[in-house]
Amino acid sequence: MFLYRYLYKLGEWRLCQSLYFVFLFYMVQYAHGDLSYSVQEELKRGSVIGNFAKDLGLDLGELSARKPRVDLEGSERQYCGINQRSGELFVAERIDREEHCGERPSCVLKFDLLLENPLELHRLSLQVQDINDNAPIFPKDIIKLEITESAAKGARYRINRAHDADVGQNSVQNYILQQNAHFVFSIQTTSSGSKYGELVLDKELDREEQQEMKLLLTAVDGGSPQRLGTVVIHVIVLDANDNAPVFTEAVYTASIPENSPLKTPVIRINASDADEGVNGEVTYEFSRLSDKLEKLFLLDHKTGEILVTGDIDYEQGSKYELLVEAKDGYGLSSEAKVVIDITDVNDNAPVINLKSLTNPIPENASPGTEVGIINVQDRDSENNRQVRCSIKQGVPFKLVPSIKNYYSLVTTGQLDRELVSDYNITITATDEGSPPLSSSESVQLSVADINDNPPVFEEQSYSAYVSENNKPGSTLCSVSARDPDWRQNVSDYNITITATDEGSPPLSSSKSVQLSVADINDNPPVFNEQSYSAYVSENNKPGSTLCSVSARDPDWRQNGTVVYSLLAGEVNGSPVSSYLSVNGDTGVIHAVRSFDYEQFRSFKVHVMARDNGSPPLSSNVTVSVFISDVNDNSPQILYPSPGGNSFMTELVPKTAHGGSLVSKVIAVDADSGQNAWLSYHIVKSTDPGLFTIGVHSGEIKTQRDISESDSMKQNLVVAVKDNGQPSLSATCSMYLLISDNLAEVPELKDLSYNESNSKLTSFLIIALVSVSTFFLIFIIIILGLRFCRRRKPRLLFDGAVAIPSGYLPPNYTDVDVLNETLVRHSFIILLKAQTKYYLGLLSW
């Protein structure tokens, strides 16, 4: 019943609020040349916001010609569109208040309303009103509380608040706890206005009666319709744990630069617990963390150290607030806030946007004529976003600052198409950062011809002499005139010939002759410049524009039509066509492939301009392409080898004094210039105060004298960073042993003992098998020889005279006895040799 009455009252209040939003939706404020509109988030595309033409008093008939545009500061997305017929501003893309403003109570989007002819800039503020489109969400589905049965009545246990992305009345307004016999829920309000709750013990617990209980907690927002979020509080009844962890500070502050490397330490928080044993073991965790922050920061649950785990970008967020919870072994916890400020690094080059351009320009345009509007944006902050714009000298144009970050491109002198017909203007924008970053944009302008030159005869007067009675059609003389205007030189002559006699009175007659001059291909194309230069950064996209060449041919029609092509050649052993291409009609040169500064830094190509006459005439020009370095190579560590053994033999004597050289990290970078400047840093060490490394030399030295209390094993993690933007890095591990003798290291003793035993066992097995095999083969050979010699006498003397057995020649020895004696002697010798060999191996 209580929940029903509460929801009913909130519904009435929400109805009034909705009427107020409807009123704000159609309210328009206009002051000091600026516009302000109010609109609810999540409106459908095409919904009308307001009529800016009516509010500014603009003529709808001229609105289309003035090319109105609406641009959101710092974004390329078009959230608002303009109806150029009615002057209405409408929603062109989904607007999410939480995406743009997060938890800020007021959400105002700043737009630039730009009008041309004349140039006008109006500030347009769009107040985005919140709607109840987000339900409350608890950080966890189940909150585990371990409470001792000795807890006194009135004990409070903080419950992390539910998060609602909406603001104001649409955020969390109340908490409702499920009815139970032991707990009530007390709602608290922080200094910032957010509400959280505490679970209050209303009746003492008895673990023998009930060991655990589960309570349903509901978070209710104030929107219409209301949205709910629930969490289960799992209470486990334990024995006494009466001290919660206490942080050393209520608010921790830290500052890190953007683009910090991964695993960069941010800050280490610390909380202590007066209890002992498990009750005093403190662990840390984030009490509430958005998906975005989960990708940026990591909290070590045991040490309380916060590390960088994602890409830190100042333009995405300049400050982050984290809530960290310290919890002991049985559930008591406390909370602290960590504020991390991000410092800006000049990592964004200015972006040049050509908003408007008048092309071609009539040559009779007066000095100061506006021919283009340019907008320059830099996403960095403070001095890093201060931009200076300039153009190449030697052209009759200049940039005039207009409004905010807009510039007008105006003429500075009289143009003459007969002298220069095309201009290639390079606009360079450089910021004030350190080091400064810049970008360039090329603007191609053509001068349109007007008929400002009359034909001029080559002579002031002409004389012709003819005799009387001349034949009709005979030639008297010729006249010639030239016109420097384009394609309007004298191509036809209307000659009037007058003949007067010397009579009295003189008589005369006239005849008109019409003559046409036929063009021949007698002029080759002429390039506007003697040579061209193009600058491009490595890793460019294939198809990107490098520069353009231009040539003119004063001949007429096809004799004056110019076609551009690349002359055959090689660049770095490959055809030039595999690197560049040129548009045959416009002369724009494009990159065919991506360039690598480490392979080559510049090359030259030749472009030919040829007309379509018969025979065709042509001329060539040299185009020099210069490639600038980009920080695309990470440092390469040569020593210690990243792929080497994990057990290093770097020894540090126990008698080493402070400043002693221990080892050195050697690294190289394939880039050049400041991109190859390397710095060395120790990011992790067993004893942070024992060793230091030279920032530029990489030499590892002791900071103090070695003491007996220092650990024998020291592990160093060294990071090598270059000076590029953004910076690239590599890491390596180095293991140091504080010892005067390798024999003192147990790992080395065990290793050598095991290796020697293993080698000796293998060698003995191989030796035994080899000797045994040789012995068996020897016995088989001896037996074979004995068998063959027994058969031989019978074969020789079977058919011969028998020899008395008692008769033996001098020095005669029985073959069988001899063989048996040899076998026994050889076997004894072999056994003695084997025995000596094995005894020698064993003694060795």
C-alpha positions in Angstrom: 0.0 0.0 0.0 2.8 2.4 0.8 4.5 1.7 -2.5 1.3 2.2 -4.4 0.7 5.6 -2.7 4.2 6.7 -3.4 4.0 5.8 -7.1 0.7 7.5 -7.4 2.1 10.8 -6.0 5.1 10.6 -8.3 2.8 10.0 -11.3 0.9 13.3 -10.6 4.2 15.2 -10.3 5.5 13.6 -13.5 2.4 14.8 -15.4 3.2 18.4 -14.4 6.8 17.9 -15.4 5.8 16.5 -18.8 3.6 19.6 -19.5 6.6 21.8 -18.6 8.8 19.9 -21.0 6.2 20.4 -23.8 6.3 24.1 -23.1 10.1 24.2 -23.1 10.1 22.3 -26.4 8.4 25.1 -28.3 10.1 28.0 -26.4 12.7 29.9 -28.3 15.0 32.6 -26.9 16.9 35.0 -29.0 19.4 37.5 -27.5 22.5 39.3 -28.8 22.4 37.6 -32.2 22.3 34.1 -30.7 19.6 31.4 -30.7 18.6 29.1 -28.0 16.2 26.1 -28.3 15.1 23.4 -26.0 14.3 19.9 -27.2 13.8 16.5 -25.6 16.3 13.7 -26.2 15.4 10.7 -28.4 13.1 12.6 -30.7 12.3 11.0 -34.0 14.2 12.2 -37.1 12.4 15.1 -38.8 11.0 16.5 -35.6 10.9 20.3 -35.8 13.1 22.2 -33.3 12.3 25.8 -34.2 12.3 28.3 -37.1 15.6 30.1 -37.1 14.8 32.1 -40.2 11.7 33.6 -38.5 13.7 34.2 -35.3 16.5 36.0 -37.1 14.3 37.9 -39.5 15.7 36.3 -42.6 14.0 36.5 -46.0 12.9 33.0 -47.0 13.4 33.9 -50.7 17.1 34.5 -50.1 17.6 31.6 -47.6 18.6 29.0 -50.2 21.2 31.3 -51.9 22.8 32.0 -48.5 23.6 28.3 -48.0 22.8 28.0 -44.3 24.7 25.2 -42.4 24.6 24.0 -38.8 27.8 22.4 -37.4 28.3 21.0 -33.9 31.5 22.1 -32.2 34.1 19.3 -32.1 32.0 16.8 -34.1 31.5 15.8 -37.7 28.1 14.3 -37.1 25.0 16.3 -38.3 22.5 16.2 -35.4 20.4 19.0 -36.9 19.2 19.7 -40.4 17.8 22.8 -42.1 14.7 23.1 -44.3 15.9 25.8 -46.7 12.3 26.5 -47.9 10.7 27.1 -44.5 13.7 28.0 -42.4 12.9 25.3 -39.9 15.5 23.5 -37.8 14.8 19.8 -37.5 16.3 16.7 -35.9 18.5 14.9 -38.4 20.1 12.3 -36.1 19.3 10.6 -32.8 20.2 12.9 -29.9 21.1 11.1 -26.6 21.6 13.4 -23.7 23.6 10.7 -21.7 26.0 10.3 -24.6 26.8 14.0 -24.8 26.5 15.2 -21.2 26.7 12.1 -19.0 25.5 13.0 -15.5 25.7 16.8 -15.8 22.3 18.3 -14.7 22.3 20.7 -17.6 23.0 19.6 -21.2 23.6 22.3 -23.8 25.0 21.5 -27.3 26.7 24.4 -29.0 26.2 24.7 -32.8 27.5 27.2 -35.4 24.9 28.6 -37.8 26.7 29.8 -40.8 25.2 32.0 -43.6 27.0 33.3 -46.7 26.7 36.3 -49.0 27.3 38.1 -46.7 29.1 35.8 -44.2 27.2 35.6 -40.9 27.8 33.3 -37.9 25.3 32.8 -35.2 25.7 30.8 -32.0 23.0 28.2 -31.6 22.5 26.6 -28.2 20.4 23.5 -28.0 19.2 22.6 -24.5 18.6 18.8 -24.4 16.0 17.8 -21.9 16.2 14.5 -20.2 13.5 11.8 -20.5 13.2 8.7 -18.4 14.8 6.2 -20.8 17.2 4.5 -18.4 16.3 2.2 -15.5 18.3 2.1 -12.3 21.1 -0.5 -12.4 23.0 -1.8 -9.4 26.7 -2.6 -9.9 26.1 -6.3 -9.0 23.2 -8.7 -9.2 23.9 -10.0 -5.7 25.4 -8.0 -2.8 27.1 -10.4 -0.4 27.2 -9.2 3.3 28.8 -11.2 6.0 27.6 -9.9 9.4 28.6 -11.3 12.8 25.9 -12.3 15.2 27.4 -10.0 17.8 26.5 -7.0 15.7 24.6 -4.4 17.9 21.2 -3.2 17.0 21.4 -0.1 14.8 24.6 -1.3 13.0 24.7 0.2 9.5 26.0 -1.5 6.3 26.5 0.7 3.3 24.9 -0.5 0.1 26.4 0.8 -3.2 23.9 3.0 -4.8 22.1 2.1 -8.0 23.2 4.0 -11.1 20.7 5.7 -13.3 22.1 7.5 -16.4 19.2 10.0 -16.3 19.4 13.1 -14.2 17.1 15.2 -12.0 13.8 13.7 -11.1 14.4 10.8 -13.6 17.3 9.6 -11.5 17.0 7.3 -8.5 14.6 8.8 -5.9 13.8 6.0 -3.5 14.8 2.5 -2.3 12.4 -0.2 -1.1 13.5 -3.1 1.0 11.6 -6.4 1.2 9.8 -6.9 4.5 11.9 -8.9 7.0 12.4 -9.4 10.7 15.9 -8.1 11.1 16.7 -5.2 8.8 15.3 -1.8 7.7 16.7 0.4 4.9 17.9 4.0 5.6 18.2 6.3 2.6 21.1 8.8 2.7 21.9 11.7 0.4 25.5 12.7 -0.5 26.7 16.3 -0.9 26.4 16.0 -4.6 22.7 15.1 -4.3 22.9 11.4 -5.2 21.1 8.9 -3.0 22.5 5.7 -1.5 21.3 3.4 1.2 22.4 1.7 4.4 21.1 -1.6 5.7 20.3 -1.0 9.4 20.1 -3.9 11.8 16.8 -3.5 13.6 16.8 -6.8 15.5 19.9 -8.8 16.7 20.9 -11.8 14.7 21.2 -15.3 16.0 23.3 -17.6 13.8 21.9 -20.7 15.5 18.4 -19.7 14.4 19.2 -18.5 10.9 22.6 -18.7 9.2 21.8 -16.6 6.1 19.0 -14.6 4.4 18.3 -13.1 1.1 16.6 -9.7 0.8 15.3 -8.0 -2.3 16.2 -4.3 -2.6 14.3 -2.2 -5.3 15.6 1.2 -6.6 12.8 3.4 -8.0 13.4 6.5 -10.1 11.1 9.5 -10.4 10.3 9.3 -14.1 7.0 8.7 -15.8 6.6 5.8 -16.4 8.7 4.8 -13.4 11.6 2.4 -14.0 12.8 -0.1 -11.4 16.1 -1.9 -10.7 16.6 -4.7 -8.2 19.4 -6.4 -6.4 19.5 -9.4 -4.0 21.3 -8.7 -0.7 22.7 -12.0 0.5 23.3 -11.8 4.3 25.6 -14.4 5.9 25.7 -14.5 9.7 29.2 -14.9 11.0 31.1 -14.4 14.2 32.5 -11.0 15.3 34.2 -8.7 12.9 33.7 -5.2 14.3 36.2 -3.0 12.4 35.7 -1.8 8.8 38.7 -0.9 6.7 39.7 2.8 6.9 41.2 4.7 3.9 44.2 7.0 4.6 42.3 9.7 2.5 38.7 10.3 1.7 39.6 11.6 -1.8 42.7 10.6 -3.8 43.9 12.7 -6.6 46.3 11.8 -9.5 47.3 13.2 -12.8 48.6 11.4 -15.9 49.2 12.6 -19.5 47.1 11.3 -22.3 48.6 8.5 -24.5 50.2 7.0 -21.4 51.6 3.5 -22.1 49.7 0.4 -21.0 50.3 -0.7 -17.4 51.4 2.8 -16.4 50.9 3.2 -12.6 48.3 5.9 -11.8 48.1 5.9 -8.0 48.2 3.4 -5.1 45.4 3.6 -2.5 45.7 2.2 1.0 43.2 1.2 3.7 43.9 -0.5 7.0 41.8 -2.7 9.2 42.3 -2.8 13.0 41.1 -6.5 13.1 43.5 -9.4 13.0 43.8 -12.5 10.8 41.2 -12.9 8.0 39.1 -10.0 9.5 42.0 -7.7 8.9 42.9 -8.7 5.3 41.8 -5.9 3.0 41.0 -6.3 -0.6 40.1 -3.6 -3.1 37.6 -3.3 -5.9 35.8 -0.7 -7.9 32.3 -0.2 -6.4 30.8 1.1 -9.6 32.5 1.4 -13.0 31.1 2.1 -16.4 32.0 0.1 -19.5 34.2 2.8 -20.8 36.2 3.1 -17.5 36.6 -0.7 -17.3 38.6 -0.5 -20.5 40.8 2.3 -19.3 41.8 1.3 -15.7 42.6 -1.8 -13.7 42.7 -2.1 -9.9 45.0 -4.6 -8.2 42.8 -6.3 -5.7 45.6 -6.9 -3.2 48.0 -3.9 -3.5 45.4 -1.2 -4.3 47.4 0.0 -7.3 45.5 1.5 -10.2 47.0 0.8 -13.7 46.3 2.1 -17.2 44.8 -0.6 -19.4 43.4 1.4 -22.4 44.0 4.4 -24.6 43.9 7.6 -22.6 42.6 10.4 -24.8 42.2 13.9 -23.3 39.7 14.7 -26.1 37.5 11.9 -24.9 37.7 12.8 -21.2 39.8 15.3 -19.2 38.8 14.0 -15.7 37.6 10.6 -14.4 36.2 9.9 -10.9 36.4 6.3 -9.6 34.8 4.9 -6.5 37.0 2.3 -4.8 35.7 0.0 -2.1 38.0 -1.6 0.6 36.6 -4.8 2.1 37.9 -7.0 4.8 37.7 -10.8 5.0 34.1 -10.8 6.3 32.4 -8.2 4.3 32.9 -4.9 6.2 33.8 -2.2 3.7 34.4 1.5 3.2 34.5 3.7 0.1 36.9 6.4 -1.2 36.9 8.5 -4.3 39.8 8.6 -6.8 39.9 11.7 -9.1 42.2 11.3 -12.1 43.0 14.4 -14.1 44.2 13.9 -17.7 46.8 16.4 -19.0 46.6 17.3 -22.6 49.4 16.4 -25.1 49.6 18.0 -28.5 48.7 14.9 -30.4 46.1 16.3 -32.9 47.1 18.2 -35.9 44.8 21.1 -37.1 42.2 20.1 -39.6 41.5 22.5 -42.5 37.9 22.4 -43.9 37.1 24.3 -47.1 33.5 25.5 -46.5 33.0 27.6 -49.6 35.0 28.4 -52.8 34.3 30.6 -55.8 36.0 29.1 -58.8 36.8 30.4 -61.4 37.5 34.0 -60.5 36.9 36.8 -63.1 40.1 38.6 -63.8 38.5 41.9 -63.3 37.7 41.1 -59.6 38.7 44.0 -57.4 41.3 43.6 -54.6 39.7 42.4 -51.4 37.2 40.1 -53.2 36.3 37.1 -51.0 36.7 33.9 -53.0 36.6 31.2 -50.2 35.7 30.5 -46.6 38.0 28.2 -44.6 37.4 26.7 -41.2 40.2 25.3 -39.0 39.6 22.9 -36.1 42.1 21.5 -33.5 40.8 18.9 -31.0 43.5 19.7 -28.4 43.0 22.3 -25.6 44.6 25.6 -24.4 47.8 26.5 -26.3 47.7 23.2 -28.2 44.6 24.3 -30.0 45.7 27.8 -30.8 46.2 27.8 -34.6 48.0 30.0 -37.0 47.1 29.9 -40.7 49.3 31.0 -43.6 49.5 30.6 -47.3 52.5 30.4 -49.6 54.1 33.7 -50.7 54.0 34.9 -54.2 50.3 34.7 -54.9 47.8 37.6 -55.0 45.8 36.1 -52.1 45.8 36.3 -48.3 43.8 34.9 -45.4 41.8 37.3 -43.3 40.6 36.1 -39.9 36.8 36.4 -39.8 34.8 34.9 -37.0 36.2 32.6 -34.3 38.1 29.9 -36.3 36.9 31.0 -39.7 39.1 32.6 -42.3 38.2 34.4 -45.6 40.4 33.9 -48.6 40.6 37.3 -50.4 42.5 38.8 -53.3 45.3 41.3 -52.6 45.9 42.6 -56.1 44.6 42.8 -59.7 44.4 39.5 -61.5 45.4 39.2 -65.2 44.6 35.9 -66.9 46.9 36.7 -69.7 49.8 36.6 -67.2 48.7 33.8 -64.9 45.6 31.7 -65.6 45.8 29.2 -62.6 46.9 29.4 -59.0 47.7 26.4 -56.7 47.4 27.8 -53.2 48.7 25.8 -50.3 47.2 26.7 -46.9 49.1 25.6 -43.9 47.7 25.5 -40.3 50.1 25.2 -37.4 49.2 25.0 -33.7 51.1 26.4 -30.7 51.8 23.0 -29.1 55.2 21.6 -28.3 56.3 20.3 -30.6 53.9 22.1 -33.0 51.8 20.1 -35.4 50.7 21.3 -38.8 48.6 20.3 -41.8 48.2 21.6 -45.3 45.5 21.8 -47.8 45.8 22.7 -51.5 43.3 25.0 -53.2 43.2 25.1 -57.0 41.9 28.4 -58.5 41.4 29.4 -62.1 41.1 32.9 -63.5 38.3 33.4 -65.9 39.0 35.6 -69.0 37.1 38.7 -69.8 37.3 40.7 -73.0 39.5 43.5 -71.7 42.0 43.8 -74.6 41.0 45.2 -78.0 42.7 43.9 -81.1 45.9 45.9 -81.9 47.2 46.4 -85.5 50.9 45.7 -85.9 51.3 49.1 -87.7 49.7 52.4 -87.1 48.8 52.9 -90.8 49.1 50.9 -94.0 49.7 52.2 -97.7 48.8 50.4 -100.9 49.8 51.4 -104.4 48.0 50.1 -107.5 48.0 51.1 -111.2 44.8 52.1 -112.9 42.9 49.5 -115.0 44.0 46.9 -112.5 42.4 43.5 -112.7 39.6 42.9 -110.2 40.7 40.6 -107.4 44.4 41.6 -107.6 46.2 41.9 -104.2 47.1 45.3 -102.9 48.5 44.7 -99.4 47.7 42.9 -96.0 47.0 44.1 -92.5 47.5 42.2 -89.2 46.2 42.7 -85.7 46.5 40.6 -82.5 44.3 40.2 -79.4 45.9 38.9 -76.1 42.6 37.7 -74.7 42.1 33.9 -74.5 40.7 32.2 -77.6 39.7 35.7 -78.9 42.8 36.5 -80.9 42.0 37.8 -84.4 40.9 34.8 -86.4 39.0 36.8 -89.1 39.8 39.9 -91.1 37.4 42.1 -93.0 39.6 44.1 -95.5 38.2 47.1 -97.4 40.2 48.0 -100.5 39.7 51.5 -102.0 41.1 52.5 -105.4 41.2 56.3 -106.4 42.4 57.7 -109.7 44.4 60.9 -110.4 41.7 62.5 -112.5 39.8 65.6 -111.9 37.6 65.1 -110.2 39.2 61.8 -108.9 37.0 58.8 -109.0 37.2 55.8 -106.6 35.7 52.5 -105.9 35.9 50.1 -102.9 35.9 46.3 -102.4 35.6 44.2 -99.2 37.6 41.1 -98.7 36.8 38.5 -96.0 39.8 36.5 -94.7 39.9 33.7 -92.1 43.1 32.6 -90.3 43.5 28.8 -89.9 45.3 27.7 -86.8 48.3 25.4 -87.0 49.9 23.5 -84.1 52.9 25.8 -83.7 52.9 26.2 -79.9 53.9 23.4 -77.5 52.3 23.3 -74.0 54.1 25.4 -71.4 54.0 24.4 -67.7 53.1 27.2 -65.3 56.2 26.4 -63.1 59.7 25.2 -64.0 59.5 22.3 -61.5 57.0 21.0 -58.9 57.4 19.6 -55.4 55.1 17.4 -53.5 55.2 16.5 -49.8 53.5 13.4 -48.4 53.7 11.5 -45.1 54.6 7.9 -45.1 51.8 5.3 -44.7 49.6 7.4 -46.9 46.4 5.9 -48.3 46.7 4.7 -51.9 44.8 7.1 -54.2 45.6 10.2 -52.1 46.4 13.4 -54.0 50.0 14.7 -53.9 49.9 17.8 -56.1 48.8 19.0 -59.5 50.6 20.2 -62.6 49.2 22.7 -65.1 50.3 23.6 -68.6 48.8 26.0 -71.2 48.8 25.8 -75.0 47.8 29.1 -76.8 46.8 27.1 -79.9 43.1 26.7 -80.8 40.7 23.7 -80.3 42.5 20.4 -80.5 45.8 22.0 -81.0 45.4 23.6 -77.6 44.0 20.6 -75.7 46.6 19.4 -73.2 46.9 15.8 -72.1 49.2 14.8 -69.2 51.1 11.5 -68.8 54.0 10.1 -66.8 57.3 9.4 -68.6 58.6 5.9 -68.3 61.2 5.4 -65.6 62.1 3.5 -62.5 61.9 4.3 -58.8 63.8 2.1 -56.4 64.0 -0.6 -59.1 60.2 -0.6 -59.9 58.3 1.2 -62.7 57.3 4.7 -61.9 53.7 3.8 -62.7 53.6 1.5 -59.7 54.2 4.5 -57.4 52.3 7.4 -59.0 49.5 8.1 -61.5 48.4 11.4 -63.2 45.0 12.4 -64.4 45.4 13.0 -68.1 42.8 15.8 -68.2 43.4 17.7 -64.9 47.1 17.0 -64.2 46.4 15.9 -60.6 49.0 13.4 -59.4 47.9 10.6 -57.1 49.8 8.0 -55.1 49.3 4.5 -56.3 50.7 2.8 -53.2 51.6 3.6 -49.6 55.1 5.0 -49.2 57.7 3.9 -46.5 60.1 6.6 -45.3 62.5 3.8 -44.2 62.8 2.5 -47.8 63.4 5.8 -49.5 62.9 9.5 -48.6 62.4 11.2 -51.9 62.3 10.5 -55.7 61.7 12.4 -58.9 59.4 11.7 -61.8 58.9 13.4 -65.2 55.5 14.5 -66.4 54.8 15.2 -70.1 52.2 17.6 -71.3 51.2 16.8 -75.0 48.7 18.6 -77.2 46.4 16.9 -79.7 47.8 18.6 -82.8 49.3 17.0 -85.8 52.1 16.4 -85.3 51.7 16.6 -81.5 53.9 18.9 -79.5 55.0 18.3 -75.9 57.1 19.5 -73.0 58.3 17.9 -69.8 58.5 19.0 -66.2 60.2 17.4 -63.1 58.1 16.6 -60.1 60.1 15.9 -56.8 58.2 13.9 -54.2 59.5 14.2 -50.6 58.3 11.7 -48.0 58.1 12.7 -44.4 58.7 10.3 -41.5 55.8 9.0 -39.3 56.4 7.3 -36.0 55.4 3.8 -37.2 58.2 1.7 -35.8 58.5 0.7 -32.1 61.9 0.6 -30.5 63.8 -2.7 -31.0 65.6 -4.0 -28.0 69.0 -5.6 -28.9 70.1 -6.4 -25.4 68.9 -8.1 -23.4 67.4 -10.3 -26.1 63.6 -10.3 -25.7 63.5 -14.0 -26.8 66.4 -15.1 -24.6 66.5 -17.3 -21.5 64.5 -16.0 -18.5 67.5 -16.8 -16.2 70.2 -14.1 -16.7 73.8 -14.3 -15.6 74.1 -10.6 -14.7 76.0 -10.6 -11.4 76.1 -7.6 -9.1 78.9 -7.8 -6.4 77.8 -7.5 -2.9 80.4 -4.8 -2.4 79.0 -2.6 -5.2 78.7 1.1 -4.2 76.2 3.6 -5.2 76.6 4.7 -8.8 78.2 1.4 -9.9 77.5 0.3 -13.5 75.5 -3.0 -13.5 74.4 -3.5 -17.0 73.1 -1.6 -20.1 69.9 -1.9 -22.2 70.7 -1.4 -25.9 67.8 -0.5 -28.3 67.4 1.1 -31.8 64.5 2.6 -33.7 64.1 2.4 -37.5 62.5 5.9 -37.6 64.4 9.1 -37.9 64.6 12.5 -36.2 62.7 12.9 -33.0 60.8 9.7 -33.7 64.1 7.8 -33.1 65.0 9.6 -29.9 64.8 6.9 -27.2 64.3 7.2 -23.5 64.7 4.4 -20.9 62.5 4.0 -17.8 62.2 1.3 -15.1 58.5 0.5 -14.8 58.8 -2.3 -12.3 61.5 -3.5 -9.9 61.9 -5.8 -6.9 63.4 -3.0 -4.9 62.4 0.4 -6.4 65.2 2.3 -4.5 68.1 0.1 -5.4 68.7 0.6 -9.2 68.3 3.5 -11.6 68.6 3.8 -15.4 70.0 6.5 -17.5 67.1 8.2 -19.4 69.2 8.6 -22.6 72.0 6.1 -22.2 70.1 3.0 -20.9 72.9 2.3 -18.3 71.6 0.5 -15.2 73.4 1.7 -12.1 73.0 1.2 -8.3 71.5 4.2 -6.5 73.0 3.2 -3.1 75.4 0.7 -1.6 74.4 -3.0 -1.6 73.3 -4.2 1.9 72.9 -7.6 3.4 69.1 -7.1 3.6 68.7 -6.8 -0.1 67.2 -9.7 -1.9 69.7 -11.8 -3.9 67.3 -11.9 -6.9 66.3 -8.6 -8.5 63.9 -8.4 -11.3 63.8 -5.2 -13.5 61.2 -4.4 -16.2 62.5 -1.7 -18.5 60.4 0.3 -20.9 62.0 2.0 -24.0 60.0 4.8 -25.5 60.6 6.9 -28.5 59.8 10.6 -28.9 57.2 10.3 -31.6 53.6 11.4 -31.5 52.0 9.2 -30.3 54.9 7.6 -28.5 55.6 3.9 -29.1 57.4 1.7 -26.6 58.8 -1.8 -26.0 59.6 -3.6 -22.7 62.2 -6.2 -21.6 62.9 -8.0 -18.4 66.3 -8.2 -16.8 67.2 -10.5 -13.9 70.1 -9.5 -11.6 71.8 -11.7 -9.0 73.5 -10.0 -6.0 76.4 -12.4 -5.4 80.2 -12.5 -5.5 80.2 -16.1 -6.9 78.0 -18.2 -9.1 78.5 -21.1 -6.7 76.5 -19.3 -4.1 73.4 -19.4 -6.2 71.4 -22.7 -5.5 69.7 -22.7 -8.8 73.0 -22.7 -10.7 74.3 -25.6 -8.5 71.3 -27.8 -9.1 71.3 -27.0 -12.7 75.0 -28.0 -13.2 74.6 -31.1 -11.1 71.6 -32.3 -13.0 73.1 -31.6 -16.4 76.4 -33.4 -15.6 74.6 -36.5 -14.2 72.3 -36.6 -17.3 75.2 -36.4 -19.7 77.3 -39.0 -17.8 74.4 -41.5 -17.7 73.8 -41.1 -21.5 77.5 -41.5 -22.3 77.8 -44.7 -20.2 74.8 -46.3 -21.8 76.1 -45.6 -25.3 79.6 -46.9 -24.4 78.3 -50.2 -22.8 76.1 -50.9 -25.8 79.0 -50.2 -28.3 81.5 -52.4 -26.5 79.1 -55.3 -26.0 78.2 -55.3 -29.7 81.8 -55.2 -30.7 82.5 -58.2 -28.4 79.7 -60.3 -29.8 80.8 -59.7 -33.4 84.4 -60.6 -32.5 83.3 -64.0 -30.9 81.2 -64.8 -34.0 84.2 -64.1 -36.3 86.5 -66.4 -34.2 84.0 -69.3 -34.2 83.5 -69.0 -37.9 87.3 -69.1 -38.6 87.6 -72.2 -36.3 84.9 -74.0 -38.1 86.4 -73.3 -41.5 89.9 -74.6 -40.5 88.5 -77.9 -39.1 87.0 -78.8 -42.5 90.1 -77.9 -44.6 92.4 -80.9 -43.6 89.8 -83.5 -44.4 89.3 -82.0 -47.8 93.0 -82.0 -48.5 94.0 -85.5 -47.3 90.9 -87.7 -47.9 92.4 -89.5 -50.9 96.1 -89.2 -50.0 98.5 -91.3 -48.0 97.8 -91.4 -44.3 100.4 -89.8 -42.1 101.2 -91.5 -38.9 99.8 -89.6 -36.0 103.0 -90.0 -34.0 105.0 -88.2 -36.6 105.1 -84.4 -36.4 107.4 -82.0 -38.3 109.6 -79.7 -36.3 108.0 -76.6 -34.9 104.6 -78.0 -35.6 101.6 -77.0 -33.5 98.1 -78.4 -33.6 95.7 -76.0 -35.3 92.8 -76.8 -32.9 95.0 -76.2 -29.9 96.3 -73.0 -31.4 92.8 -71.7 -32.2 91.5 -72.5 -28.7 94.6 -70.8 -27.2 94.0 -67.7 -29.4 90.4 -67.5 -28.5 91.0 -67.7 -24.7 93.8 -65.2 -24.9 91.8 -62.7 -27.0 88.8 -63.0 -24.6 91.0 -62.4 -21.6 92.6 -59.3 -23.2 89.1 -58.0 -24.2 87.7 -58.5 -20.6 90.7 -56.7 -19.2 90.3 -53.8 -21.6 86.6 -53.6 -20.8 87.2 -53.6 -17.1 89.8 -50.9 -17.3 87.6 -48.8 -19.5 84.6 -49.0 -17.2 86.8 -48.3 -14.1 88.2 -45.3 -15.9 84.7 -44.0 -16.7 83.5 -44.5 -13.2 86.6 -42.8 -11.7 86.1 -39.9 -14.1 
